[in-house]
Structures are given as C-alpha cells and as structure tokens.
C-alpha cells in the first residue's frame, strides 16, 4: 500500500518540493497522513498470554493487561474475572467518554494531574488513548506547567511507585536492583513469569535542578515519569519499554528535608568524587542490563550536567534533554522565526540570557547552525552574547566553567562599548551595544524581560525575536501579552510553557474595533525528545550526535506554519499534530544516524519512504489486545 506523506502546514508548497528531493513522499497534507490506529498490523501481537497465577484480581491490578470493563464475557470466564467486574461490558471508546467526564469535573489542574496518574497506574491503554484523544488539553496537565506543581508536592500526592529509586546508601545493591527489575519489572512494566523486562528508553534525574524550581530531591521523580509518558504518548514507545529512574543522592533543600511526608533519602546532597562514582556505577548497570537503550539525562544541575554528558556521550546512546533537547527545539523555533521575518540566522546578533548548561547548549547549537550557513566558528561566536547575573560573559571574568569559557566574548571587543560599571555590562547595556534582533531567556527569573529591556531591543530592529523560555509559567522571563505591548506588537514571541494567545487591537472606531490574535508557540522539548527516542529505536542508534539533533531541528522548522513568511502564523505546528510531526522528525533523525554510521542495523539505505514505513510500523498505538491463559504455564490444581 502506498503511504501518502504530508509536508504542508498552511502555505508549504516550497517545502513540499524540498522534502521530495530528500526522498519523502509529499502528496496530501500532514493531517491526512494515515494514523497507525487504522492499520492492520500483523507485526503487533493481538493476543496477550498470561499464566493462571496472574489471572483474577491480579490481572486487574496489572496496568499493562488490565482492560477493566472492556474484558468480554469469554475473557471474564477464562480469566476468573466473573464477579470482580460489573456486568456491563464497554468498548474502549465508551471507557474514554466516562474517563473524560470524570476528568472534566476536577476543579484544579493538580487534581486533573493526579487523576491521570492514577489512571496510568490502573490501565495504561486507557490512559494513553485518553491522552491521545485530548493531547492539546492534557499536555499542560501531564507535563509543563502542571508537572512543576506536582513535583513540588510529589511526596504529598504520591500514591504508587513507578520506575525505580536508586539511593546512595543502597549503592552496593545496585546490580541486584537491576537484576530484580529485569526479572520482575516495576509498576509501570510488570512482566510475565517467562519474560524479562525489555527497556528501550530510560529517563534519569537526581532532582538537583527541576525545571526552574531548583533542588527538589526525590520529588524530582515526577519529571522522569512525565517524560517517559510522553515518549509513549507522542513518540510511540510502548510504556513498558520506558523506565523512569531517580538517583537519590540527598537534597540541600532544607524545607523538603524537614517535611514529615518527604519520601527521599534524608541527607545533604552528595557531591564530588563520590557522586560521580555513583553515577558511573549506574551507567555501568545500564550498559550491562539494558545495552542499546537510549539514556536521557534530565534536570541535573550546572555542576554535573555538562561533565556527565561529556563523559558518556561517546560511550553509549545518550543525551541531556536540558542541554541538547532544549537547544534543538530553540534552534528549530528560531529558524522558523527567521523564515517568518525573512532574514537568515547568519545575519543576526543574538543575546542569550542565562549562561548555565541549557543556555550554553542553545548557544552552541545556534553557532553550529550559523556555520552551516557559511560563517566561520569565530564569526559565529562573535554574534552570540551570553549574559548572566553579572552581565555579558567575557574572557576577563573569573570563575567561568569550561563550557562557558568557550562562548565568552573577548574582553577587548567590549573596550568601545558605552555604559557598564566596573567592566561589567548589564542586559540593557548589552542590547544597546550589541544591537541584537534575537533575545532568548533561560534564567528562571520572572519579570527579567521588563519594559526597559523589551523597549531596548525593539529599538534595534523592526521585528525583535523574543523567547522567554523558562518554565513553569511563574518562572517565565516575561509574559507574551506584555512583550507584545512593549514592542508595539512587533515582537515574534515563543515561550517555554503554555500561555494564552494575545489579542491586539489593530483599528478602532467610535462603535467598533478590529483585533488580531497572536498565538505564541510553546518551544517545548516535547517536539524533540519523543522523535529522537523513536528514531533511536527504529535504527538501533548507538549514539545521539549533533548531526542527528540538527536534522531534528531543521525538520521541525520545515513544518512551521509561518515558513513562507506569514507574519501572523504561529512558529510551530499545533499540538494536535504532535504525533504526526514526531514521525516526520524521526525519519530525518534516522537518516542522519544512518549517514553517520551510528546504527546497529547494518543498514545503509536512508531512503525516506522506507524509513517512514518502518517508523509507522514501530509506532505503538493504545488499543486493547485479547488476553488468554497460556496453557503451557498451566499450574492450576
């Protein structure tokens, strides 16, 4: 069967031709692209076999196999479920209607988050089917911004374990933990007596820098749980093949340590050689027990994130989402903004506000993209101005970390700058002297992009590109509505978390007024990491390279509704198209992995059509399978 491949969002005729040259079919539209749920897939086993000992109430407690009221009469009889379920038999669609009705009466976002997490721990198929049906509405609940609130209260709202907790005091038993995990699974991935746990994607944190909230200790496990869920909901990785991991090395958050309900190791945070040895022990277990799995590092602080990535990125298939994933989505959104404002990236000066691991990761990727457009590395570096709490980062400053030194401006270049104090130049000083057309914030400092700052950059160019990217919402550097007002509605704005569209009055009479609605795209990593995970599974990637991530960024930019210069279009596609765009990005990542020789499939064919077909067949879709007793394991007396 021919698969129609979409390449058009809004006005995308030019992109269609470009995609065709890359080997992807481009007839039709992305919305018309066939959803995997409509396929007849022989590769996906439609019957699940369980041992008799796993039937009855134990089956209803297994979130992978539990179908609740969707078990039919024959299954209820064979599996010992009669009397354990109400008599009415429902379809999955009927269950989803009932679940959504229950969800809708919750009065707060946190209550909705808790309800979805309980559903996930009860019936994974229903959870992911519900999430897929209402992806735009539920993304902010299961992920940012609500996941930030859930992380703060994780110990209080904790109901049931998911994934694994590896605490430093039990480090001597770490291999035994992995052995038990392989043999017995965990709440999110229980295994049969004759199977072993298979993991394709691991998300790990130590809780040291959760979103813009700082050190939350074991409460940070909420983030890997949420990220793993999105690998499934958006990236099509089956839930049991994902593994959330928390490395519990204590916390320096006194308020959390003093909470009676805190579930983590009550100790000051481990640092130095002992910490890195503990991380190394964990990586060794991953290599031994889950060779070939993608390992994603999540929310590690500035002291550990870059050193860990540098040490392991060439040893296994791994990446840091805060450094590389953030850099990729920001670059994709920035390329979309450059397309919309019809000025290439290489012609722009950029102010990067926040010189931590995320900010420097973004700057490095922007530098690579500028070099691909023809600049030398030195030329690109001169156009990127890092700003931290002390002002513009330059070579004369002391205490810079190695990755910050790589991006520091030569102090001699600042000799002719106006303003400043004691050799330091504030954000406003930097804007007035560097004259940027792009300002990106990753500081977690709300209100940083104030009227003075926005007015300053608005004076340097006609259409300033301003990205306040910190999350959750209360940590964003600025609100889109304010930024639009202070820039006289000329700014191109994207955010790191969900904000309402901005309504702008464009004309007004005595009796009427005309408004324009600006939708601010959420430049969130959920556009990137699920696609990377899917691609790594498809080709058996051995590494996550800069080339693969650059391919992901450019693929997403090609899907921008505003790529043809529509001044009012959002920079990124709507969330309803997340899964379709993810599959498109995954194909490009697969192609880059093959071209770089970073796969285990021994396959040199990077044809887009063939890879698209494999991506489609690999993509997991939530639907019930028939459950039967495996007679070969029959031990009933």
C-alpha positions in Angstrom: 0.0 0.0 0.0 1.3 3.5 -0.9 1.6 5.7 2.1 0.7 9.4 1.5 3.3 11.6 3.2 2.3 15.1 4.3 4.6 18.1 4.0 2.2 21.1 4.1 1.2 23.2 7.1 -0.6 26.3 5.8 1.3 27.6 2.8 4.1 25.0 2.4 4.4 24.4 -1.4 8.1 25.3 -1.4 8.7 22.9 1.5 6.9 20.1 -0.4 9.4 20.3 -3.2 12.3 20.3 -0.8 11.1 17.3 1.1 10.5 15.5 -2.2 14.2 15.9 -3.1 15.0 14.3 0.3 13.2 11.2 -0.7 10.0 11.6 1.3 6.6 11.3 -0.4 4.9 14.6 -0.2 1.4 14.2 -1.6 -1.5 15.2 0.6 -1.3 17.0 3.9 0.1 16.1 7.3 -3.4 16.0 8.7 -4.4 13.4 6.1 -1.4 11.2 7.0 -2.6 7.8 8.0 -2.8 7.2 11.7 -1.3 3.9 12.9 -4.5 3.1 14.7 -6.2 2.5 11.3 -3.6 -0.1 10.2 -4.0 -3.9 10.2 -0.6 -4.7 11.7 0.5 -8.3 11.7 3.7 -7.3 13.4 1.9 -6.2 16.5 0.7 -9.3 18.5 -3.0 -9.1 19.2 -3.2 -11.7 21.9 -1.5 -11.4 25.3 -0.9 -14.7 27.2 -0.7 -14.8 30.9 -0.2 -17.5 33.5 -3.1 -18.7 35.5 -1.5 -17.3 38.6 -1.6 -13.8 37.0 -5.4 -14.0 36.3 -8.2 -12.9 38.5 -7.7 -9.8 40.7 -4.0 -9.8 40.0 -4.8 -9.2 36.3 -7.0 -6.2 37.2 -4.0 -4.8 39.2 -1.7 -5.0 36.2 -1.9 -1.7 34.3 -0.5 -3.3 31.2 -3.1 -6.0 30.8 -6.0 -4.6 32.7 -8.9 -3.7 30.4 -11.4 -3.2 33.3 -15.0 -3.2 31.9 -13.7 -3.9 28.4 -13.0 -7.6 29.2 -15.6 -9.5 27.2 -17.7 -12.4 28.6 -15.4 -15.1 27.2 -12.3 -13.4 28.8 -14.1 -13.0 32.1 -14.9 -16.6 32.2 -11.5 -17.9 31.2 -9.5 -15.4 33.4 -11.5 -15.8 36.6 -13.0 -12.2 36.4 -16.6 -13.0 36.9 -17.9 -11.3 40.0 -14.8 -9.0 40.1 -16.2 -6.7 37.4 -19.7 -5.1 37.0 -21.7 -7.0 34.4 -21.8 -4.2 31.7 -19.2 -4.6 29.0 -17.8 -1.4 27.5 -15.7 -0.6 24.4 -12.6 1.5 24.8 -14.4 4.5 23.3 -17.1 4.2 26.0 -14.5 4.0 28.7 -12.8 7.1 27.3 -16.1 9.0 27.4 -16.6 8.1 31.0 -12.9 8.9 32.0 -13.1 12.3 30.3 -16.3 13.1 32.1 -14.6 12.3 35.4 -11.6 14.4 34.4 -13.7 17.4 33.4 -15.3 17.8 36.8 -11.9 18.2 38.5 -11.6 21.8 39.6 -7.9 22.3 39.7 -5.0 21.3 37.3 -3.3 19.4 40.1 -6.4 17.3 40.7 -6.5 16.5 37.0 -2.9 15.6 37.1 -3.4 13.2 40.0 -6.4 11.6 38.2 -4.4 11.0 35.1 -1.5 9.5 37.0 -3.9 7.2 38.8 -5.4 6.1 35.5 -1.9 5.4 34.2 -1.2 3.2 37.2 -4.5 1.3 36.6 -5.0 1.0 32.9 -2.2 2.2 30.6 -4.1 1.7 27.3 -7.0 3.8 28.5 -4.5 6.4 29.9 -2.7 6.8 26.6 -5.8 6.6 24.5 -7.3 9.4 26.6 -4.2 11.5 26.3 -4.0 11.0 22.5 -7.7 12.0 22.1 -7.2 15.2 24.1 -3.5 15.9 23.6 -3.7 19.7 23.4 -5.9 19.9 26.5 -4.0 17.4 28.6 -0.3 18.2 27.7 -0.2 21.1 30.1 -1.6 18.8 32.8 0.6 15.8 32.4 3.6 17.9 31.6 4.6 21.5 32.0 3.4 23.7 33.6 1.3 21.4 36.0 4.1 18.9 36.4 6.0 21.6 38.2 3.3 21.9 40.8 3.1 18.1 41.0 6.9 17.9 41.6 6.7 20.4 44.5 4.0 18.2 46.1 5.2 14.8 44.9 5.7 13.4 48.4 2.3 14.5 49.5 0.4 13.2 46.4 2.5 10.1 46.0 0.2 7.1 45.6 2.1 4.2 43.9 5.7 3.7 42.9 6.6 3.9 39.2 10.1 3.3 37.8 12.9 2.8 40.2 14.6 4.7 43.0 18.3 4.1 43.5 19.5 5.7 46.7 23.2 6.2 47.6 23.0 4.2 50.9 22.0 1.1 48.8 24.7 1.5 46.1 26.2 -1.9 47.0 22.9 -3.5 46.0 22.5 -1.6 42.7 23.2 -4.6 40.5 20.7 -6.6 42.5 18.1 -3.9 41.9 18.7 -4.2 38.1 18.5 -8.0 38.3 15.2 -7.8 40.1 14.0 -5.2 37.6 14.8 -7.4 34.7 13.1 -10.4 36.3 10.1 -8.8 38.0 9.6 -5.5 36.3 8.0 -2.5 38.1 4.6 -0.9 38.5 4.7 0.6 35.0 6.1 -2.5 33.4 5.1 -5.8 35.2 6.4 -8.8 33.4 5.2 -12.4 33.0 6.9 -15.3 34.7 8.5 -16.4 31.4 9.7 -13.0 30.1 12.3 -10.4 31.0 11.9 -6.7 31.1 12.9 -5.0 27.8 13.7 -1.3 28.0 14.4 1.0 25.1 14.3 4.4 26.8 15.5 5.5 30.2 14.9 8.9 31.7 17.0 9.6 34.8 17.4 12.6 37.2 19.0 13.3 40.5 16.4 16.1 41.3 19.1 18.8 41.6 17.6 21.3 39.2 13.9 20.5 38.5 12.5 22.9 35.8 13.1 26.4 37.2 12.3 25.2 40.7 15.8 24.1 41.8 16.7 21.2 44.1 13.6 19.1 44.9 15.3 15.9 45.9 13.2 12.7 45.4 10.2 14.9 44.4 12.0 15.2 41.1 11.0 11.7 40.1 7.8 13.2 38.8 9.7 14.6 35.9 11.1 11.3 34.5 7.7 9.8 35.0 6.1 12.6 32.9 8.9 12.5 30.3 8.6 8.7 30.0 4.8 9.1 29.4 5.5 11.5 26.6 7.9 9.1 24.9 4.9 6.8 24.7 2.1 9.2 24.0 4.0 11.2 21.4 6.9 9.0 20.4 5.1 5.7 20.2 7.5 3.8 22.5 5.4 1.2 24.4 5.0 2.2 28.0 6.7 -1.0 29.4 9.8 -0.2 27.3 10.3 3.1 29.2 12.0 3.4 32.6 11.9 6.5 34.9 14.9 6.4 37.2 15.7 8.6 40.3 19.3 8.7 41.6 18.7 9.7 45.2 21.9 11.4 46.4 20.1 13.6 49.0 19.0 17.2 48.8 20.2 20.6 50.0 16.6 21.9 50.2 16.0 22.3 53.9 12.3 22.9 53.5 11.9 19.5 51.8 14.2 17.7 54.3 12.0 19.0 57.1 8.8 17.8 55.6 7.4 14.8 57.6 6.0 13.4 54.3 9.2 13.5 52.3 9.9 10.1 50.7 13.6 10.5 49.8 16.9 9.9 51.5 17.1 12.5 54.3 20.6 13.7 53.8 22.6 16.7 52.4 23.3 16.3 48.7 26.3 14.1 47.8 28.9 15.9 45.7 32.4 15.4 44.3 34.1 12.2 43.5 31.6 10.0 45.5 28.8 11.5 43.5 30.4 10.9 40.1 31.4 7.4 41.1 27.8 6.7 42.0 26.7 8.0 38.6 29.3 5.8 36.9 28.1 2.7 38.8 24.6 3.5 37.4 25.8 3.9 33.8 27.7 0.6 34.1 24.4 -1.2 35.2 22.6 0.4 32.2 25.3 -0.9 29.8 25.1 -4.4 31.4 21.4 -4.9 31.7 19.9 -2.6 29.0 22.5 -2.4 26.3 21.3 -0.4 23.4 18.8 1.6 25.4 18.6 5.4 25.0 19.6 7.1 28.2 18.2 10.6 28.7 19.7 12.8 31.5 17.1 15.1 32.9 17.3 18.1 35.3 20.8 17.8 36.5 22.4 21.0 37.9 25.1 23.0 36.3 27.9 21.3 38.3 27.1 17.9 36.9 25.1 18.1 33.7 27.8 19.1 31.3 30.6 16.8 32.9 28.2 13.8 32.8 27.3 14.4 29.2 30.9 15.0 28.1 32.0 11.8 29.8 29.3 9.4 28.5 28.1 10.8 25.1 30.7 8.8 23.2 30.2 5.6 25.3 26.5 4.8 24.8 23.3 6.1 23.2 22.7 9.1 25.4 21.8 12.8 25.5 20.9 15.5 28.0 17.5 16.9 27.3 18.1 20.2 29.1 21.2 20.9 27.2 20.7 19.2 23.8 16.9 18.8 23.6 16.4 22.4 24.6 19.0 23.6 22.2 17.3 21.6 19.4 13.8 23.0 20.0 15.0 26.5 20.4 17.0 26.3 17.2 14.0 24.9 15.3 11.8 27.7 16.6 14.4 30.3 15.9 14.8 29.1 12.3 11.1 29.3 11.9 11.2 32.9 13.2 14.0 33.7 10.7 11.9 32.3 7.9 8.8 34.3 9.0 10.8 37.5 9.3 12.7 36.7 6.1 16.2 37.2 7.4 18.7 34.4 7.8 20.2 33.3 11.1 23.7 34.1 10.0 22.9 37.8 9.7 21.7 38.1 13.3 23.2 39.1 16.6 21.8 37.1 19.5 21.6 37.8 23.2 21.4 34.6 25.3 20.2 35.4 28.8 21.3 32.6 31.1 24.8 31.1 30.8 24.1 27.8 32.5 24.2 24.4 30.8 20.9 25.0 29.0 21.8 28.5 27.7 25.3 27.4 26.6 23.9 24.3 24.9 21.5 26.5 22.9 24.3 28.9 22.0 26.5 26.1 20.8 23.8 24.7 18.5 23.0 28.2 17.1 26.7 28.6 16.4 26.7 25.3 14.5 23.7 26.4 12.5 25.4 29.7 11.6 28.4 27.8 10.5 26.2 25.6 8.3 25.0 28.9 6.7 28.6 29.9 5.8 30.1 31.6 8.9 33.4 30.5 10.4 33.3 29.4 14.0 34.9 32.6 15.2 32.5 34.8 13.2 29.5 32.9 14.6 30.9 33.2 18.2 31.2 37.0 17.8 27.5 37.2 17.1 26.3 35.4 20.2 26.4 37.4 23.5 26.0 35.3 26.7 24.5 37.3 29.6 24.4 36.1 33.3 23.7 37.8 36.6 26.9 39.9 36.2 26.2 41.0 32.7 27.7 40.0 29.4 30.1 37.0 29.7 33.6 37.9 28.7 37.1 36.4 28.8 38.2 38.8 31.7 35.8 37.2 34.2 37.0 34.8 36.8 35.3 31.5 37.8 33.8 30.7 34.4 33.2 27.0 33.8 34.9 25.3 30.8 31.7 25.3 28.7 31.1 29.0 29.5 34.7 29.9 28.5 34.0 28.5 25.0 31.4 31.2 24.4 32.8 34.2 26.3 33.3 37.3 24.3 36.9 38.6 24.0 37.1 41.4 26.6 39.0 43.6 24.1 35.9 43.7 21.9 34.0 45.4 24.7 36.5 48.2 25.1 34.5 50.6 22.9 31.1 49.7 24.5 29.2 52.5 26.1 27.8 52.3 29.7 28.6 49.5 32.0 30.1 49.5 35.5 33.4 48.2 36.6 33.9 46.4 33.3 30.5 44.7 33.5 27.7 45.4 31.1 24.1 44.7 32.1 21.4 43.1 29.9 20.2 46.6 28.7 23.8 47.7 28.2 24.4 44.6 26.1 21.3 45.1 24.0 22.3 48.8 23.3 25.8 47.9 22.3 25.4 44.6 20.5 22.2 45.6 18.8 20.7 42.1 18.6 17.5 41.0 16.8 17.1 37.9 19.0 16.8 37.6 22.8 16.4 34.2 24.5 15.9 33.7 28.2 16.6 30.5 30.2 17.1 32.0 33.6 14.1 31.1 35.6 13.9 34.7 36.7 10.3 36.0 36.3 10.0 39.6 35.1 13.5 39.8 33.7 12.2 40.8 30.3 10.7 44.0 31.6 9.5 47.1 29.7 13.0 48.7 29.6 14.6 45.5 28.2 11.9 44.9 25.6 11.9 48.6 24.5 15.6 48.5 24.2 15.7 45.5 21.8 12.7 46.9 19.9 14.8 49.9 19.0 17.5 47.8 17.4 15.3 46.1 14.7 11.8 46.1 13.2 10.7 42.7 14.4 12.6 41.5 17.5 12.5 37.8 18.2 12.0 37.3 21.9 11.8 33.8 23.6 11.1 33.8 27.4 11.6 30.0 27.7 11.8 29.2 31.5 9.1 27.1 33.0 6.8 26.5 34.7 4.7 29.5 33.9 5.5 31.5 37.0 9.2 31.3 36.2 9.0 32.7 32.6 11.2 35.8 32.0 8.2 37.7 30.6 4.5 37.4 29.6 3.8 37.4 25.9 1.0 40.0 26.2 3.4 42.4 27.9 6.2 41.8 25.4 3.8 42.4 22.6 2.5 45.7 24.1 6.0 47.0 24.9 7.2 46.2 21.4 4.2 47.9 19.8 3.0 44.4 18.7 6.1 43.9 16.5 7.8 41.1 18.5 7.9 37.5 17.4 7.3 35.6 20.7 7.6 31.9 21.6 7.6 30.6 25.2 8.7 27.5 27.1 5.4 26.8 28.6 1.7 27.4 27.8 0.3 30.9 27.5 -2.9 32.2 26.2 -2.9 33.9 22.8 -2.6 37.7 22.8 -5.5 39.8 21.4 -4.3 43.0 19.9 -6.5 46.0 18.8 -5.4 47.0 15.3 -8.1 49.5 14.5 -10.8 51.2 16.4 -13.8 53.5 15.6 -16.4 55.1 17.8 -18.6 52.0 17.6 -16.3 49.1 16.6 -12.8 47.8 16.9 -10.8 45.2 14.9 -8.5 42.8 16.8 -5.7 40.4 15.7 -5.0 37.2 17.6 -1.4 36.1 18.0 -0.8 32.5 19.0 2.5 32.1 20.8 4.1 28.7 20.1 5.4 26.7 23.0 9.0 25.9 22.2 9.0 22.9 24.4 11.2 19.9 24.2 8.2 17.6 23.7 8.6 18.4 20.0 12.0 16.8 20.0 12.8 14.1 22.5 10.0 11.7 21.6 11.1 11.8 18.0 14.7 11.2 19.0 13.6 8.2 21.1 11.5 6.8 18.3 14.3 7.2 15.8 16.9 5.5 18.1 14.6 2.5 18.5 13.9 2.2 14.7 17.6 2.2 13.6 19.1 0.9 16.8 21.2 4.0 17.3 24.5 3.7 19.1 24.9 7.4 19.8 22.9 10.6 19.7 25.0 13.0 17.6 24.9 16.7 16.9 24.1 15.9 13.3 21.0 13.9 14.4 19.8 16.7 16.6 20.5 19.3 13.9 18.4 17.2 11.5 15.6 17.2 14.0 15.7 21.0 14.3 15.6 21.6 10.6 12.8 19.0 10.1 10.6 20.7 12.7 11.4 24.2 11.1 10.2 22.8 7.8 6.8 22.1 9.4 6.4 25.7 10.6 3.0 27.3 9.6 5.0 30.5 9.1 7.8 29.3 6.9 6.6 31.1 3.8 6.5 34.5 5.5 3.0 34.6 7.0 3.6 37.3 9.6 0.8 36.2 11.8 1.3 32.5 11.8 2.5 30.5 14.9 6.1 29.4 14.7 5.4 25.8 15.4 2.5 23.4 14.3 -0.5 23.0 16.6 -0.2 20.3 19.3 -2.9 18.3 17.6 -0.2 17.4 15.1 2.4 16.4 17.6 2.4 12.7 16.8 2.4 13.3 13.0 5.2 15.8 13.2 7.1 13.4 15.5 7.1 10.7 12.9 8.3 13.1 10.3 11.2 14.3 12.5 12.1 10.7 13.4 12.6 9.9 9.7 15.2 12.7 9.4 16.9 11.6 12.6 17.1 8.1 11.3 18.6 9.3 8.1 21.3 11.2 9.9 22.1 8.3 12.1 22.5 6.0 9.1 24.6 8.5 7.2 26.9 8.9 10.2 27.2 5.1 10.7 25.7 5.3 14.2 23.3 2.3 14.0 23.3 -1.4 14.8 21.1 -2.4 11.9 23.9 -2.6 9.4 21.6 -0.8 7.0 23.0 1.8 4.7 19.6 2.6 3.0 18.5 6.0 4.2 15.5 6.2 1.7 12.8 8.3 3.3 9.9 6.2 2.1 11.4 3.0 3.5 12.2 4.7 6.8 8.8 6.2 7.1 7.2 2.8 6.7 9.4 1.4 9.4 8.6 4.3 11.7 4.9 3.8 11.1 5.1 0.1 11.9 7.2 0.7 15.0 4.9 3.4 16.4 2.8 2.0 19.3 -0.9 2.8 19.4 -3.0 2.3 22.5 -5.6 -0.4 21.8 -6.7 -3.4 23.7 -5.4 -6.9 22.9 -7.2 -10.1 23.7 -5.9 -11.7 27.0 -5.8 -15.5 27.3 -4.4 -18.1 29.7 -1.1 -19.6 28.4 -1.8 -23.4 28.7 2.0 -24.1 28.6 2.2 -22.3 32.0 -0.9 -24.0 33.5 -0.3 -24.9 37.1 -3.8 -24.8 38.5 -4.7 -27.8 40.7 
